[in-house]
Amino acid sequence: MRKINPNDFTLATRGTSREINRQIALTLVRSHQPVSRADLSRLMETNRANITLLVNELLEEKLVREGAQGSQKVRGRRPTFLYINSDKGVAIALDVRASKTFMMITDSIGKQIGEIVSFATKFNPEEFVAALGRHARKALLEVAGTSSCDGIGIIIPGMVDRKSGIVINAPALGWKNVNLSDLLKKEFDGTEIHLENSGKACALSQIWAVRTEMQGHNDIVFVSVSDGLGVGVVINGEVLRGQHNTAGEFGHVPLSIDGPKCACGANGCWEAYISNPATLSRYFGRDVHSRRPQSLDVADFTIEDLIARARSNDSKALTTLNSTARYLGMGLASIVNSIDPATIYIGGEITDAWDIIEVHVREALRERALTTDLGEVQIRIVPAYEHPRLRGAVALVTAPAFAAPKVA
């Protein structure tokens, strides 16, 4: 049971229960659309009169819309199906990485509009925001026919203060205590800006995914392996944040204090063993993290290229991937021993090699898990083409309309 925080609560009013029912109705329409009023009444276990009032309010506010009529084999009127009104507005999702920034335009419920575009990430915050403004306005006009949007969700590879909009520390970008929110508000006047850490955003993408596999799974962990390593933890259906929004930073738990240098400045962090640059550095036998110019054999070589070589029986590539797999499993053991989640989701380019590395990941996980059950935790792969970081960025903008209000 959850204890009421006497310093952080909202008093219930006469309208509280109605507001909660309204959010439930919206969420059920989103999850089951197309859905009829009769179906909604059964799902909410309430009478048709209550549903009629709720739906009329949602229609008046243009949050839902009516669609086609269903076929009716029994006597009576044919049902009119309800849908979330996805034409109400558009949102921008941004996944900021040290190499590139990826951008996606969606409708108001997160459905992608047009193609995902990318551009080189500027390390100077002012230059980054200016470039973002140019690319965003161009994309909005091209794919949505508008120059404005309802909100912008931005995923940062580092620690973020969500209230102030300050990037506390993003080592891969070289940003410390950068007030990115103020810069963005000047560039996008009047538009809501949402900043989030990459791991937490990926966890959000799973919470708000309309998939049956997520039903009943309230304790999950998402591990995002890319230029860095992001970890998001969900307990009882809510993202674990901690006092300073830094909870779940397993990427900077050391595997060895004598290990390789991490982007955060410490030695031996989990990230320093399994991030894409760490894997490529192991393959080439030299550091590829450096922003200095690299030789041609390194500069354009990606983790996908390494996986392709492994599939062609390149023994060095296979050894490299298997080492990354073992380090991945060791870190996962720390997570299951600490959190005991129902499911661990793993995303990033490394998942393209899951059929090669799974056995080594599982072996290392079992070796270090405290119990047999912990070692057999369910692991699900989220392919790169699902873009969990971008989906999480979208959820920052679109999910509040469906989220449960906090009463106590």
C-alpha positions in Angstrom: 0.0 0.0 0.0 1.1 3.6 -0.6 1.5 6.0 2.3 0.0 9.5 1.7 2.7 12.1 1.7 1.4 14.9 4.1 3.6 17.4 2.3 2.6 16.5 -1.3 -1.0 15.9 -2.1 -4.1 17.3 -3.8 -7.4 17.4 -2.1 -10.2 15.6 -3.8 -13.2 17.7 -4.9 -16.6 17.0 -6.2 -15.1 16.9 -9.7 -12.2 14.6 -8.8 -14.0 11.3 -9.5 -15.4 12.6 -12.7 -11.9 13.7 -13.8 -10.5 10.3 -13.0 -13.4 8.6 -14.9 -12.7 10.9 -17.9 -9.0 9.9 -17.9 -10.0 6.2 -17.7 -12.5 6.7 -20.6 -9.8 8.4 -22.8 -7.3 5.7 -22.0 -9.7 2.9 -22.8 -10.6 4.5 -26.1 -6.9 4.8 -26.9 -6.2 1.2 -26.0 -9.3 -0.4 -27.7 -10.2 1.9 -30.6 -12.4 1.5 -32.5 -14.7 1.1 -29.5 -18.4 1.6 -29.2 -20.2 3.3 -26.3 -21.7 -0.1 -25.3 -18.2 -1.6 -25.2 -16.9 1.3 -23.2 -19.7 0.9 -20.7 -18.8 -2.8 -20.3 -15.0 -2.0 -20.0 -15.7 0.7 -17.3 -18.4 -1.4 -15.6 -20.8 1.5 -15.4 -24.2 2.3 -17.0 -24.8 3.8 -20.4 -26.0 7.1 -19.0 -22.7 7.8 -17.4 -20.8 6.8 -20.5 -23.0 9.1 -22.6 -22.2 12.1 -20.4 -18.5 11.3 -20.5 -18.3 10.7 -24.2 -20.3 13.9 -25.0 -17.8 15.9 -23.0 -14.9 14.3 -24.8 -16.6 14.9 -28.2 -17.3 18.6 -27.3 -13.6 19.1 -26.4 -12.6 17.3 -29.6 -10.5 14.8 -27.7 -12.4 11.9 -29.3 -14.2 11.6 -32.6 -16.9 9.4 -34.0 -16.1 7.1 -36.9 -17.8 4.4 -38.9 -20.8 2.4 -37.7 -20.3 -1.2 -36.9 -22.3 -4.1 -38.4 -25.1 -5.2 -36.1 -26.6 -8.7 -36.5 -29.0 -8.4 -33.6 -31.9 -6.0 -33.3 -31.3 -2.3 -32.5 -29.2 0.6 -33.8 -25.8 0.0 -35.2 -23.1 1.2 -32.9 -21.0 4.2 -33.8 -17.3 3.7 -33.1 -15.2 6.1 -31.1 -11.6 7.1 -31.8 -9.0 9.4 -30.2 -9.0 12.6 -32.2 -5.4 12.4 -33.5 -5.9 15.4 -35.8 -6.0 17.8 -32.8 -2.4 18.7 -33.1 1.2 17.6 -33.8 4.3 17.0 -31.6 8.0 16.9 -32.2 10.2 14.1 -30.8 14.0 14.5 -30.6 16.6 12.0 -29.7 19.9 13.8 -29.0 23.0 11.8 -29.3 26.7 12.7 -29.5 26.9 11.7 -33.2 23.5 12.8 -34.5 20.1 14.2 -33.4 17.1 12.3 -34.7 13.7 14.0 -35.2 10.2 12.7 -35.7 6.9 14.5 -36.2 3.8 12.8 -34.8 0.1 13.5 -34.4 -1.5 14.1 -31.0 -1.5 10.4 -30.0 2.1 9.7 -31.2 1.5 8.3 -34.7 4.4 9.1 -36.9 3.9 11.6 -39.7 6.5 11.5 -42.5 10.0 10.2 -42.3 12.5 10.4 -39.4 15.2 12.9 -40.2 18.6 13.4 -38.6 21.3 16.1 -38.5 24.7 16.5 -36.9 24.6 17.4 -33.2 26.1 20.7 -32.3 28.0 20.6 -29.0 27.6 24.4 -28.3 24.1 24.7 -26.7 23.2 27.9 -28.5 24.2 26.5 -31.9 22.4 23.3 -31.1 19.1 25.1 -30.3 19.4 27.3 -33.4 20.0 24.3 -35.7 17.1 22.5 -34.0 14.8 25.5 -34.7 15.7 25.5 -38.4 15.3 21.7 -38.9 12.0 21.6 -36.8 10.3 24.4 -38.7 11.3 22.9 -42.0 10.0 19.5 -41.1 6.7 20.8 -39.7 6.0 22.7 -42.9 6.9 19.7 -45.1 5.1 16.9 -43.3 2.4 18.6 -41.3 1.7 21.8 -43.2 2.1 24.0 -40.1 4.9 26.0 -38.5 3.8 25.3 -34.9 3.2 22.3 -32.7 1.6 21.3 -29.3 4.8 20.3 -27.7 8.4 19.1 -28.0 9.9 16.1 -26.2 13.6 16.0 -26.1 15.7 13.1 -25.0 19.1 13.9 -23.5 22.0 11.4 -23.0 22.5 12.5 -19.4 21.0 13.7 -16.2 18.2 16.3 -16.4 16.4 18.5 -13.9 12.9 18.2 -15.3 11.5 21.1 -13.2 14.1 23.7 -14.2 15.0 22.3 -17.6 18.7 22.3 -16.7 20.9 19.6 -18.2 22.9 18.7 -15.0 25.4 16.5 -16.7 25.5 15.0 -20.2 29.1 13.8 -20.5 28.8 12.7 -24.2 27.8 16.2 -25.2 30.1 18.0 -22.8 27.2 19.8 -21.1 27.2 20.6 -17.4 24.5 22.7 -15.8 23.2 24.0 -19.1 19.9 25.8 -18.9 18.6 24.3 -22.2 15.0 25.0 -21.3 15.5 28.8 -21.4 17.2 28.6 -24.8 14.5 26.4 -26.2 11.7 28.6 -24.9 13.2 31.6 -26.7 13.5 29.6 -29.9 10.0 28.0 -29.7 8.0 30.8 -28.0 4.7 29.5 -26.6 5.5 25.8 -27.1 5.6 23.3 -24.3 9.1 21.9 -23.9 9.7 18.5 -22.1 13.3 17.2 -21.3 14.0 13.7 -20.2 16.9 11.3 -19.7 17.3 8.7 -22.4 16.8 5.6 -20.2 13.7 7.0 -18.5 12.3 7.9 -21.9 12.7 4.4 -23.2 10.9 3.1 -20.1 8.1 5.5 -20.8 7.8 4.2 -24.4 7.1 0.8 -23.0 4.5 2.0 -20.4 2.6 3.8 -23.1 2.9 1.2 -25.8 -0.5 -0.2 -26.7 0.5 -3.8 -26.4 -1.0 -6.7 -24.6 2.4 -7.9 -23.3 2.6 -4.8 -21.1 -0.7 -5.4 -19.3 -0.1 -6.4 -15.7 3.7 -5.7 -16.0 4.1 -2.8 -13.6 7.8 -3.5 -12.7 10.1 -3.2 -15.7 13.6 -2.0 -16.6 14.7 -0.6 -19.9 18.4 -0.8 -20.9 19.2 1.4 -23.9 22.7 0.7 -25.5 23.9 3.3 -28.0 26.5 6.0 -27.9 26.1 5.8 -24.1 24.0 3.6 -21.8 20.7 4.7 -20.5 18.6 2.7 -17.9 15.0 3.5 -16.9 13.3 1.8 -14.0 9.5 1.4 -13.6 8.1 0.4 -10.3 4.3 -0.1 -9.8 3.7 1.5 -13.2 5.6 4.7 -12.4 9.1 5.7 -13.6 11.5 5.7 -10.7 13.1 9.2 -10.5 14.5 9.8 -7.0 14.9 13.2 -5.4 17.0 14.6 -8.3 15.6 12.6 -11.2 18.8 10.6 -11.3 17.5 7.2 -10.0 18.4 4.2 -12.1 21.9 5.3 -13.3 23.1 1.8 -13.4 25.3 2.7 -16.4 27.7 4.4 -14.0 27.9 1.5 -11.5 31.5 0.3 -11.8 32.3 -3.2 -13.0 35.9 -2.6 -12.1 37.6 0.4 -10.6 40.6 -0.3 -12.8 38.5 -0.5 -16.0 38.5 1.8 -19.0 37.7 5.5 -18.7 34.1 6.4 -18.9 32.7 9.6 -20.5 31.6 10.6 -17.0 35.3 10.8 -15.9 35.3 7.7 -13.7 36.9 4.4 -14.5 35.3 1.0 -15.1 31.6 2.1 -15.4 29.2 -0.4 -17.0 28.8 2.1 -19.8 32.5 2.0 -20.5 32.2 -1.7 -21.3 29.1 -2.0 -23.4 28.3 1.2 -25.2 28.7 1.2 -29.0 32.0 3.2 -28.8 33.3 0.9 -26.1 32.5 -2.2 -28.2 34.2 -0.6 -31.3 37.2 0.5 -29.2 37.6 -3.1 -28.1 37.5 -4.3 -31.7 40.0 -1.8 -33.0 42.3 -2.0 -30.0 42.3 1.7 -29.5 40.0 4.5 -28.2 37.3 5.6 -30.7 35.5 7.8 -28.2 37.7 10.8 -29.1 36.2 13.7 -30.9 39.5 14.2 -32.7 39.7 13.1 -36.4 39.9 9.4 -36.8 41.5 7.2 -39.5 39.2 6.1 -42.3 38.9 2.6 -41.1 37.4 3.9 -37.8 35.6 7.1 -38.8 32.8 5.5 -40.8 32.7 2.1 -39.1 29.5 1.4 -37.1 28.3 -1.2 -34.7 26.1 -2.5 -37.6 29.3 -3.0 -39.6 30.8 -5.0 -36.7 27.7 -7.2 -36.5 27.9 -7.8 -40.3 31.5 -8.9 -39.9 30.6 -11.2 -37.1 27.9 -12.8 -39.2 30.6 -13.4 -41.9 32.6 -15.4 -39.3 35.2 -12.7 -38.6 36.6 -14.2 -35.4 37.8 -10.9 -34.0 34.3 -9.4 -34.5 32.7 -12.4 -32.8 35.1 -12.3 -29.9 34.4 -8.5 -29.5 30.6 -9.0 -29.5 30.8 -12.0 -27.1 32.9 -9.8 -24.6 30.2 -7.1 -24.8 27.5 -9.7 -24.2 29.3 -11.0 -21.1 29.7 -7.4 -19.7 26.0 -6.8 -20.5 25.0 -9.8 -18.5 27.1 -8.9 -15.6 25.4 -5.5 -15.4 22.0 -7.0 -15.8 22.7 -9.1 -12.8 23.2 -6.0 -10.7 19.8 -4.7 -11.8 17.9 -7.9 -11.1 19.6 -8.3 -7.7 18.6 -4.7 -6.8 15.2 -4.3 -8.5 13.8 -7.8 -9.2 11.8 -6.6 -12.3 9.2 -8.7 -14.1 10.8 -7.9 -17.5 14.0 -6.3 -18.8 13.7 -4.6 -22.1 16.9 -4.0 -24.1 17.2 -1.6 -27.0 19.9 -0.3 -29.3 21.8 -1.4 -32.3 23.5 -4.3 -30.4 20.1 -6.1 -30.4 20.6 -6.8 -34.1 23.1 -9.5 -32.9 20.8 -10.9 -30.1 20.8 -14.4 -31.7 24.6 -14.3 -31.5 25.0 -12.9 -28.0 22.0 -14.0 -26.0 23.6 -17.2 -24.7 26.6 -15.2 -23.4 24.4 -12.6 -21.8 22.3 -15.2 -20.1 25.4 -17.1 -18.9 26.9 -14.1 -17.2 23.5 -13.1 -15.7 23.0 -16.5 -14.2 26.5 -16.6 -12.7 25.9 -13.3 -10.8 22.2 -13.5 -10.0 21.5 -14.2 -6.3 18.8 -16.7 -7.0 17.9 -19.1 -9.8 14.6 -17.2 -10.4 16.5 -13.8 -10.8 18.8 -15.4 -13.3 15.8 -16.4 -15.4 14.2 -12.9 -15.6 12.3 -12.3 -18.8 14.3 -10.3 -21.4 12.6 -8.7 -24.3 14.4 -7.1 -27.2 13.2 -3.8 -28.6 14.5 -3.5 -32.2 16.1 -0.2 -33.3 13.4 0.2 -35.9 10.8 0.7 -33.1 12.7 3.9 -32.1 12.0 3.6 -28.3 13.9 6.8 -27.5 11.8 8.8 -30.0 8.6 7.0 -28.8 9.5 8.0 -25.2 10.0 11.6 -26.3 6.6 11.6 -27.9 5.1 10.2 -24.7 6.4 13.2 -22.8 4.1 15.4 -24.9 1.1 13.1 -25.5 0.8 10.9 -22.4 -0.3 13.6 -19.8 -3.8 13.6 -21.5 -4.2 9.9 -20.5 -2.3 9.9 -17.2 -4.1 9.3 -13.9 -4.4 12.5 -11.8 -2.5 12.5 -8.6 -4.9 12.9 -5.6 -2.7 11.8 -2.7 
